[in-house]
């Protein structure tokens, strides 16, 4: 569900019982599997505007396992960069 879709209905009290999540959900081809790399997630985030990507099983692609947030991927990549860019501390 994207904010633009929610924004149109979230403050309209007259339709609260008429609209459910399935009415607002949008299908996506941007999916991750549990064994996908952070690099794959990063590339997917570069091609979509969503802030979360669904994680699904290859065996059951319609069963949601969880989500990966854009901020989580960004933090992992930043930490990885910081670790690899620090000069090694060798004793003299």
FIROMI-971843 format. One line per 2 residues: number of its first residue (from 0); their letters; for each residue y, x, z of N, C-alpha, C, O, CB. Coordinates in nm, 3 decimals. Glycine has a CB too. Layout:
NUM) A) Y,X,Z,Y,X,Z,Y,X,Z,Y,X,Z,Y,X,Z ~ ...
END
This chain:
0) XX) -0.117,0.086,0.000,0.000,0.000,0.000,0.122,0.090,0.000,0.132,0.182,0.081,0.000,-0.097,0.122 ~ 0.211,0.065,-0.087,0.332,0.145,-0.098,0.451,0.071,-0.035,0.454,-0.052,-0.031,0.362,0.179,-0.245
2) XX) 0.547,0.146,0.014,0.661,0.087,0.084,0.735,-0.013,-0.003,0.775,-0.118,0.045,0.756,0.196,0.130 ~ 0.753,0.018,-0.132,0.827,-0.073,-0.219,0.762,-0.211,-0.220,0.831,-0.313,-0.226,0.836,-0.018,-0.361
4) XX) 0.630,-0.215,-0.215,0.560,-0.344,-0.214,0.576,-0.413,-0.080,0.593,-0.535,-0.074,0.412,-0.324,-0.247 ~ 0.570,-0.338,0.027,0.588,-0.397,0.160,0.730,-0.445,0.182,0.752,-0.551,0.241,0.550,-0.297,0.267
6) XX) 0.824,-0.368,0.135,0.966,-0.400,0.156,0.999,-0.541,0.109,1.080,-0.610,0.171,1.054,-0.299,0.084 ~ 0.937,-0.583,0.000,0.966,-0.714,-0.057,0.918,-0.829,0.030,0.971,-0.939,0.021,0.904,-0.725,-0.192
8) XX) 0.819,-0.804,0.116,0.761,-0.913,0.194,0.768,-0.897,0.344,0.748,-0.994,0.417,0.621,-0.932,0.155 ~ 0.794,-0.779,0.394,0.777,-0.757,0.537,0.874,-0.834,0.626,0.844,-0.855,0.744,0.791,-0.614,0.565
10) XX) 0.987,-0.877,0.576,1.081,-0.951,0.659,1.088,-1.099,0.623,1.175,-1.171,0.672,1.219,-0.891,0.648 ~ 0.998,-1.144,0.539,0.995,-1.284,0.498,0.892,-1.357,0.583,0.773,-1.352,0.553,0.963,-1.298,0.347
12) XX) 0.937,-1.425,0.688,0.847,-1.491,0.782,0.768,-1.604,0.717,0.662,-1.642,0.767,0.926,-1.545,0.900 ~ 0.817,-1.658,0.609,0.750,-1.773,0.548,0.621,-1.735,0.476,0.540,-1.823,0.446,0.843,-1.841,0.451
14) XX) 0.600,-1.608,0.449,0.480,-1.571,0.374,0.385,-1.482,0.453,0.289,-1.429,0.396,0.518,-1.502,0.248 ~ 0.409,-1.464,0.581,0.326,-1.372,0.659,0.179,-1.409,0.657,0.094,-1.321,0.663,0.374,-1.367,0.801
16) XX) 0.147,-1.537,0.649,0.007,-1.576,0.647,-0.046,-1.590,0.506,-0.166,-1.612,0.487,-0.013,-1.706,0.722 ~ 0.040,-1.578,0.406,-0.002,-1.592,0.267,-0.037,-1.459,0.201,-0.107,-1.456,0.100,0.106,-1.659,0.188
18) XX) 0.012,-1.350,0.258,-0.006,-1.219,0.198,-0.093,-1.133,0.289,-0.069,-1.126,0.410,0.130,-1.151,0.170 ~ -0.192,-1.068,0.232,-0.274,-0.975,0.309,-0.274,-0.839,0.239,-0.221,-0.826,0.128,-0.421,-1.029,0.326
20) XX) -0.330,-0.740,0.302,-0.327,-0.604,0.248,-0.385,-0.597,0.108,-0.333,-0.524,0.023,-0.404,-0.510,0.340 ~ -0.491,-0.670,0.081,-0.553,-0.667,-0.052,-0.456,-0.712,-0.161,-0.465,-0.667,-0.276,-0.678,-0.756,-0.055
22) XX) -0.364,-0.801,-0.126,-0.264,-0.847,-0.224,-0.165,-0.737,-0.259,-0.107,-0.738,-0.368,-0.189,-0.969,-0.170 ~ -0.145,-0.643,-0.169,-0.045,-0.539,-0.188,-0.105,-0.405,-0.230,-0.033,-0.317,-0.277,0.033,-0.522,-0.062
24) XX) -0.235,-0.390,-0.212,-0.300,-0.262,-0.240,-0.297,-0.231,-0.389,-0.312,-0.319,-0.474,-0.446,-0.264,-0.190 ~ -0.276,-0.105,-0.418,-0.273,-0.059,-0.558,-0.389,0.038,-0.580,-0.408,0.130,-0.500,-0.135,0.008,-0.593
26) XX) -0.465,0.021,-0.686,-0.573,0.116,-0.712,-0.517,0.255,-0.744,-0.404,0.268,-0.793,-0.661,0.067,-0.829 ~ -0.596,0.355,-0.716,-0.552,0.492,-0.744,-0.667,0.575,-0.798,-0.783,0.555,-0.763,-0.494,0.557,-0.617
28) XX) -0.633,0.668,-0.884,-0.731,0.764,-0.933,-0.719,0.896,-0.858,-0.798,0.988,-0.880,-0.712,0.787,-1.084 ~ -0.621,0.905,-0.770,-0.598,1.027,-0.693,-0.677,1.020,-0.563,-0.629,0.972,-0.461,-0.447,1.046,-0.663
30) XX) -0.800,1.071,-0.570,-0.890,1.066,-0.456,-0.937,1.207,-0.421,-0.944,1.294,-0.507,-1.010,0.975,-0.485 ~ -0.968,1.226,-0.295,-1.028,1.351,-0.250,-1.166,1.323,-0.194,-1.193,1.215,-0.142,-0.938,1.421,-0.144
32) XX) -1.253,1.421,-0.206,-1.385,1.416,-0.143,-1.382,1.510,-0.024,-1.299,1.601,-0.020,-1.498,1.455,-0.243 ~ -1.469,1.491,0.074,-1.465,1.574,0.195,-1.473,1.724,0.170,-1.421,1.802,0.250,-1.576,1.534,0.284
34) XX) -1.538,1.766,0.062,-1.553,1.910,0.037,-1.447,1.966,-0.058,-1.458,2.082,-0.099,-1.690,1.937,-0.018 ~ -1.347,1.887,-0.095,-1.240,1.937,-0.182,-1.152,2.037,-0.108,-1.134,2.028,0.013,-1.154,1.820,-0.236
36) XX) -1.097,2.131,-0.182,-1.013,2.236,-0.123,-0.871,2.186,-0.099,-0.828,2.085,-0.154,-1.011,2.360,-0.213 ~ -0.800,2.262,-0.015,-0.660,2.230,0.009,-0.579,2.251,-0.119,-0.477,2.185,-0.139,-0.603,2.317,0.124
38) XX) -0.624,2.342,-0.205,-0.556,2.363,-0.333,-0.566,2.239,-0.421,-0.469,2.202,-0.488,-0.615,2.485,-0.406 ~ -0.682,2.175,-0.422,-0.697,2.052,-0.501,-0.605,1.944,-0.446,-0.540,1.873,-0.522,-0.844,2.004,-0.500
40) XX) -0.600,1.931,-0.315,-0.512,1.832,-0.254,-0.366,1.860,-0.290,-0.291,1.768,-0.321,-0.530,1.830,-0.100 ~ -0.327,1.986,-0.286,-0.191,2.025,-0.320,-0.158,1.988,-0.464,-0.050,1.935,-0.492,-0.171,2.175,-0.298
42) XX) -0.250,2.014,-0.556,-0.227,1.980,-0.697,-0.216,1.829,-0.716,-0.133,1.782,-0.794,-0.340,2.035,-0.784 ~ -0.299,1.754,-0.645,-0.290,1.608,-0.655,-0.155,1.558,-0.603,-0.093,1.470,-0.663,-0.405,1.540,-0.577
44) XX) -0.110,1.614,-0.492,0.019,1.572,-0.437,0.134,1.605,-0.531,0.237,1.536,-0.531,0.042,1.639,-0.301 ~ 0.119,1.708,-0.612,0.225,1.742,-0.708,0.234,1.638,-0.819,0.338,1.626,-0.884,0.198,1.880,-0.769
46) XX) 0.127,1.562,-0.840,0.126,1.466,-0.950,0.149,1.321,-0.905,0.155,1.231,-0.989,-0.004,1.475,-1.024 ~ 0.162,1.297,-0.774,0.184,1.162,-0.724,0.301,1.160,-0.626,0.342,1.265,-0.576,0.056,1.107,-0.655
48) XX) 0.354,1.043,-0.600,0.463,1.030,-0.503,0.413,0.982,-0.368,0.490,0.975,-0.272,0.569,0.935,-0.556 ~ 0.287,0.948,-0.359,0.231,0.900,-0.232,0.231,1.011,-0.128,0.222,1.129,-0.162,0.088,0.847,-0.253
50) XX) 0.242,0.973,-0.002,0.240,1.071,0.107,0.102,1.090,0.167,0.083,1.175,0.254,0.337,1.028,0.215 ~ 0.005,1.010,0.122,-0.132,1.022,0.169,-0.228,1.004,0.052,-0.202,0.927,-0.040,-0.161,0.920,0.280
52) XX) -0.339,1.076,0.059,-0.445,1.060,-0.040,-0.571,1.015,0.031,-0.606,1.069,0.136,-0.469,1.192,-0.119 ~ -0.640,0.917,-0.024,-0.764,0.872,0.038,-0.876,0.975,0.020,-0.886,1.040,-0.084,-0.808,0.738,-0.020
54) XX) -0.958,0.987,0.123,-1.077,1.073,0.117,-1.197,0.980,0.114,-1.217,0.897,0.203,-1.084,1.175,0.239 ~ -1.278,0.994,0.008,-1.394,0.909,-0.010,-1.517,0.995,-0.038,-1.507,1.109,-0.082,-1.371,0.808,-0.125
56) XX) -1.631,0.938,-0.011,-1.758,1.006,-0.037,-1.790,0.997,-0.185,-1.762,0.896,-0.250,-1.872,0.946,0.047 ~ -1.849,1.102,-0.240,-1.893,1.098,-0.380,-2.000,0.990,-0.397,-2.006,0.924,-0.501,-1.948,1.235,-0.425
58) XX) -2.084,0.973,-0.296,-2.192,0.876,-0.304,-2.141,0.732,-0.291,-2.201,0.639,-0.346,-2.295,0.904,-0.196 ~ -2.031,0.714,-0.220,-1.976,0.579,-0.200,-1.825,0.584,-0.218,-1.750,0.580,-0.120,-2.012,0.523,-0.058
60) XX) -1.777,0.594,-0.344,-1.634,0.614,-0.369,-1.544,0.498,-0.328,-1.422,0.511,-0.329,-1.614,0.641,-0.512 ~ -1.603,0.385,-0.291,-1.520,0.272,-0.246,-1.515,0.263,-0.094,-1.452,0.172,-0.040,-1.574,0.142,-0.303
62) XX) -1.580,0.356,-0.026,-1.579,0.358,0.119,-1.484,0.467,0.168,-1.508,0.586,0.145,-1.722,0.381,0.175 ~ -1.379,0.427,0.234,-1.279,0.521,0.283,-1.331,0.598,0.404,-1.376,0.538,0.502,-1.149,0.446,0.320
64) XX) -1.326,0.730,0.396,-1.364,0.816,0.507,-1.241,0.845,0.592,-1.248,0.847,0.715,-1.428,0.949,0.457 ~ -1.130,0.866,0.525,-1.005,0.897,0.594,-0.896,0.924,0.494,-0.909,0.891,0.376,-1.022,1.018,0.688
66) XX) -0.786,0.983,0.541,-0.675,1.017,0.453,-0.628,1.159,0.482,-0.645,1.210,0.592,-0.559,0.916,0.470 ~ -0.568,1.221,0.383,-0.504,1.350,0.398,-0.356,1.328,0.373,-0.316,1.271,0.272,-0.565,1.459,0.299
68) XX) -0.274,1.372,0.467,-0.129,1.356,0.453,-0.069,1.476,0.382,-0.116,1.589,0.397,-0.062,1.336,0.590 ~ 0.035,1.449,0.305,0.108,1.556,0.235,0.154,1.662,0.334,0.144,1.782,0.306,0.229,1.498,0.157
70) XX) 0.204,1.620,0.448,0.255,1.715,0.548,0.144,1.805,0.602,0.168,1.922,0.632,0.322,1.641,0.663 ~ 0.021,1.751,0.615,-0.091,1.833,0.662,-0.122,1.945,0.563,-0.144,2.059,0.603,-0.215,1.746,0.684
72) XX) -0.123,1.911,0.436,-0.150,2.011,0.331,-0.039,2.116,0.331,-0.067,2.236,0.322,-0.161,1.944,0.191 ~ 0.084,2.071,0.341,0.197,2.165,0.343,0.186,2.261,0.460,0.208,2.381,0.444,0.331,2.088,0.350
74) XX) 0.154,2.211,0.579,0.141,2.296,0.697,0.029,2.398,0.681,0.046,2.515,0.718,0.116,2.211,0.822 ~ -0.083,2.356,0.625,-0.194,2.451,0.604,-0.152,2.561,0.508,-0.180,2.679,0.532,-0.320,2.378,0.550
76) XX) -0.086,2.524,0.400,-0.043,2.624,0.301,0.062,2.718,0.358,0.060,2.838,0.328,0.012,2.555,0.176 ~ 0.151,2.668,0.440,0.253,2.753,0.503,0.186,2.851,0.600,0.217,2.970,0.598,0.358,2.666,0.579
78) XX) 0.095,2.802,0.684,0.025,2.890,0.779,-0.055,2.997,0.704,-0.056,3.113,0.744,-0.069,2.809,0.871 ~ -0.120,2.958,0.596,-0.198,3.054,0.518,-0.106,3.161,0.459,-0.138,3.279,0.461,-0.276,2.982,0.405
80) XX) 0.008,3.118,0.408,0.104,3.213,0.350,0.157,3.308,0.457,0.170,3.428,0.432,0.220,3.137,0.283 ~ 0.188,3.255,0.574,0.238,3.339,0.683,0.135,3.444,0.725,0.171,3.559,0.751,0.277,3.253,0.804
82) XX) 0.010,3.404,0.731,-0.096,3.500,0.770,-0.114,3.609,0.666,-0.133,3.726,0.701,-0.229,3.427,0.792 ~ -0.107,3.572,0.539,-0.131,3.672,0.436,-0.009,3.757,0.406,-0.022,3.865,0.349,-0.177,3.605,0.310
84) XX) 0.109,3.710,0.443,0.229,3.788,0.413,0.273,3.879,0.528,0.365,3.959,0.512,0.343,3.694,0.376 ~ 0.209,3.867,0.643,0.243,3.953,0.757,0.186,4.093,0.731,0.071,4.107,0.689,0.188,3.894,0.891
86) XX) 0.268,4.194,0.756,0.216,4.332,0.737,0.106,4.359,0.838,0.113,4.317,0.954,0.330,4.438,0.753 ~ 0.006,4.428,0.793,-0.104,4.460,0.885,-0.054,4.562,0.987,0.021,4.654,0.954,-0.228,4.515,0.808
88) XX) -0.098,4.545,1.110,-0.054,4.637,1.216,-0.161,4.743,1.235,-0.260,4.722,1.304,-0.026,4.561,1.350 ~ -0.137,4.857,1.173,-0.232,4.969,1.183,-0.181,5.066,1.289,-0.061,5.092,1.297,-0.250,5.042,1.045
90) XX) -0.269,5.119,1.369,-0.228,5.217,1.470,-0.200,5.350,1.403,-0.265,5.389,1.306,-0.336,5.232,1.580 ~ -0.102,5.417,1.460,-0.066,5.549,1.405,-0.132,5.659,1.479,-0.113,5.776,1.447,0.083,5.570,1.407
END
